[in-house]
Amino acid sequence: MLKRTNLVLFDFDGTLSWPDSNMAFGRYCFRHSLRPWLFLPLVGVCAIFRLFNPSGIWWRQNMRRFITSDMVRRFVSDFVKEHKRNRFGWAAERVAAEHAAGNKVVLLTASPDYLIPKLVGDMKFDAVICSKMYKDKPWKYKFLCWGENKVLAMDEWARENKIVPHVVRAYSDSKSDLPMMEIADHQVWINPRTGMPV
C-alpha cells in the first residue's frame, strides 16, 4: 500500500554550496592537467551554443569532453575536500531541521554522480538524485537531472519506495528549477552568492 509522505527538496549548486560543483571540477582539472587546455577551442564553441540554447545537452557534454575516467579517479577525492569548504554554513543544520520535523529530505541536482554523493555524504539525505554519467566517458550523460527531469526522477524514486510524495518545501537558487519548486507548498529561493533566502 502506498504511503503519503512529506518531502523537502533541495537543489545543491547555488542553494547549499557555491560555486557550481560541475564547473568547479572542470576548473580544477585545468589546474592539475594539461589535457583540458587542448580542448579550449571546443569549450569556446560550446560557450557560444550555450547562449542560443541554455537548456541544451550537446554543449553541456562537450564543454567537459576533456574529462576522462582516469581524471575522475585521480582528482575527485582532493577536489571534494576542497569544495566542501564552499558549503553554506546553514546547509547541514537546515537539512537536519527538516528531518527533525518528520520530513524526508531529497537532494536533486544536475551535478554528476561521481561528485555529489561524496560532497553530501555527511548530510544524511534520504535520497541523493543527480545526473548519471557514463563511467568510461564521464563527460557524457546517461540522465541529465535538470529542469523537469528533477520532478520525473523524484517521482520514480517515490514509486520505487512505495510512497505518494507531498512536497511541503523546496529550496533552489535557479529558475531552471521551477518545475520542482512549483510542486512545493512553500518555495525557498536562495541567493547563490550569499546563501541567504531572497
Buried (B, 14 or more C-beta within 10 A) or exposed (E): EEEEBBBBBBBBBBBBBBBBBBEBBBEBBBEBBEBBEEBEEBBEEBEEBBEEEEEEEEBBBBBBBBBBBEBBEBBBEEBBEEBBEBBBEBBBEBBEEBBEEEBBBBBBBBBBBBBBBBBBEEBEBBBBBBBBBEEEBBBBBEBBBBBEBBBEBBEEBBEEBEBEBEBBBBBBBBEBBEBBBEBBEEBBBBEBEEBEEE
